[in-house]
Amino acid sequence: MNTHKATQVAHPWKATARTVVAYVIALVPVLIIVIPIVQEELGPYLPPSWIAWLGGAVAVLGAIVGAATRIMALEAVQDFLAKVGLGTGVEKE
């Protein structure tokens, strides 16, 4: 019997941190590009605080992504994902 654990199960907080970092790396450049465009096109129609609201939305989404990753790192969830074909593949090694 295989006693290896998926990295997500063995180190759930590392998996969570890596996912949040990947999320930030992907989203920050988009925001750097999108904010000036939106400000130029819709600036007169948006309240001055819209950038703060956008930043808050990004933070909330980051927390949701991190929480989802942490939940997916639970051993029971990993077992379920393996049963439906979305496992890490470690169980076959």
N, C-alpha and C positions, 0 to 999 in steps of 0.2 A: 504494500500500500504506500502510496506517495504521501510523504509528510511535509512536502514543500507548501508554503503558504504564498499566495499572491502578494506581491509587494504592497498593494493597497491594504491588505489585511494585516500584514506584518508591521507596516509603518503607515497607519492611516493619516496621521497629521502631516507627514511628508507629502503624501499623495494630495492632500487637501491644499497644502501650501503651493505645491507645484502647479496645480490647476488654477489657483487664484493668480499666481504670477503669470501664467500663460494667458489668462483672461486680460490682465492688465496690459501685458505686452501687445496683445492683439487690439485692445480697445483704445489705448492712449493715442497711437498715431491716427486712428480714425477720428477721434475727437479733435485732435490738432488740425486736421484737414476740414472737418465738418463745421466746427464752431465759427470760424471766420466766414464761411459761405453762408451759413444760416444767419449770422449777424448782419451780413451785408444785404441779404435778400429780405429778411423778416425783421431786422432790427427795429424799425419804427413801430412795429406792431406788437413786439414782445416786451414784457416788463423787464426792468433792469436785473431782476433777480433770476432770470431764466437760466443763466449759466450755473448758478448755485443749485437750482432745482435739478439740472442735468447732472451735475456732479453728485448730488444725493442719489439720483436714480442709478448712476453707475456704481456707487458704493453699495446700494441695496442689491443690485444684480450680482455684484461680486460676492456679497455675503450669501446669496441664494445659491450661486454656483459652488461656493465653498461648502455649504451645508449639504448640497446634493452629492458632491464628491465624498464628503465624510460619510454620509449614509450609504453610498455605494461601496464604501470600504468595509462595511460590516460583513463579517464572515457569512451570515445567513443570506445577505443580499448577494454576495459573491456566488454562493451555492445556487441561488435562484437564477442569476444571470448565466451561469454555466449551463444550467438545464435548458434555458431558452436559446442557447447558442451565442451568448454575448459575454462569455467568461474570458478570463485573461489567458487561458491556454496552459497555465501552470499545472493544472490538474492532469494534463496529458503527458507531462514531462517525466 
